[in-house]
């Protein structure tokens, strides 16, 4: 164990130096377009890799494997299915998103609705980004803490500082470059852990036999996870489909065709990647008598690999978590800088504040991660806010010309209040409700309330056809 920790620390330092060297040698950012969109010069395959890396984080690398240990193949519904649904919807809408020409969701909603609507939407997106970044900090805290024997607080701080430093230097171009490096490490690590787990467990036949012996009759069934994880499929699927850091990548594409190819490539890659981590967790059922402390993946690395190989995997899993964290921090800073910060004509001032915003978003997420130490809980809070508060007016703005700024604002307000109401219930406050907390009924009701409010208020108030027609026309204009 001592050798493993030593090798891992050496590998982590080397990894950090590599990232810092790569970022500082890159083209310098001269304006906000460079800092948050790399000047729209990156090829689609690079954007696809950063798309994959941005969604392959602590939940994918650690939580899914632990759920698969208990639930078998059905655990694919927890992260894998929502990601595939979201990406499929992205494939359909990517060209429209890129064609409108606006860089952020806030700018899109300002053009489609009003300045007030755009500000409210941007605040909700910023909250989502901060909370989701915090979930990755929880992941790095748990992983570093178990692997390196560090206290949770120190583990979170070390991982977060590494991400903050290279994010400050490189902006979005730096995020993409480091994500490519991180993806290579991630893929190698995932394959090493997978093959090690399969070898140690004896393969699928042995997994099946042990599952039957333990009374887990549906362990090898894919469909059994549908009912258990449906609330996550709906909530995560809706939230991730409109996730601002992915729209940022679509907006950063050279053309609408590149945006489309980026989403296609990502969709194909996600299927084997998520299956690998599910199968790894399932193999843990044979290897361990009970859920190991620190999770299945960490235990396989610590108990079943030589120290040098274990250190390589440690860096790879760290890369998976950090690549998601850096993306979320960068997009949160983008929202704060472009959509919420008072307009400045001076590019250098805007660029300076963009870096300040990166620090502010990181600090807010860090505070949350030190208070709430559950990846699932933090992820749920973030996704619930964006699903009930933003999904309906944002998507409807692209397709329903009768929808107006009054309906959009009312819909976001009602959705956010509904989310806060459920959050208070989850904190133990005795409030009336006829739905189970974090259930499909809760999510569906929230979305229905948002739709009903949007349609009703829009129909009862003055239409804004000129704005709507102009915006919708942009989504159909090729570039």
HELIX and SHEET records of a PDB file:
HELIX    1   1 UNK A    2  UNK A   24  1                                  23    
HELIX    2   2 UNK A   32  UNK A   37  1                                   6    
HELIX    3   3 UNK A   38  UNK A   40  5                                   3    
HELIX    4   4 UNK A   44  UNK A   55  1                                  12    
HELIX    5   5 UNK A   58  UNK A   58  1                                   1    
HELIX    6   6 UNK A   59  UNK A   63  3                                   5    
HELIX    7   7 UNK A   64  UNK A   71  1                                   8    
HELIX    8   8 UNK A   72  UNK A   75  5                                   4    
HELIX    9   9 UNK A   76  UNK A   99  1                                  24    
HELIX   10  10 UNK A  105  UNK A  112  1                                   8    
HELIX   11  11 UNK A  115  UNK A  148  1                                  34    
HELIX   12  12 UNK A  152  UNK A  201  1                                  50    
HELIX   13  13 UNK A  204  UNK A  213  1                                  10    
HELIX   14  14 UNK A  225  UNK A  241  1                                  17    
HELIX   15  15 UNK A  244  UNK A  251  1                                   8    
HELIX   16  16 UNK A  256  UNK A  287  1                                  32    
HELIX   17  17 UNK A  296  UNK A  304  1                                   9    
HELIX   18  18 UNK A  307  UNK A  334  1                                  28    
HELIX   19  19 UNK A  335  UNK A  340  3                                   6    
HELIX   20  20 UNK A  347  UNK A  371  1                                  25    
HELIX   21  21 UNK A  375  UNK A  389  1                                  15    
HELIX   22  22 UNK A  391  UNK A  399  1                                   9    
HELIX   23  23 UNK A  405  UNK A  426  1                                  22    
HELIX   24  24 UNK A  440  UNK A  460  1                                  21    
HELIX   25  25 UNK A  465  UNK A  475  1                                  11    
END                                                                             
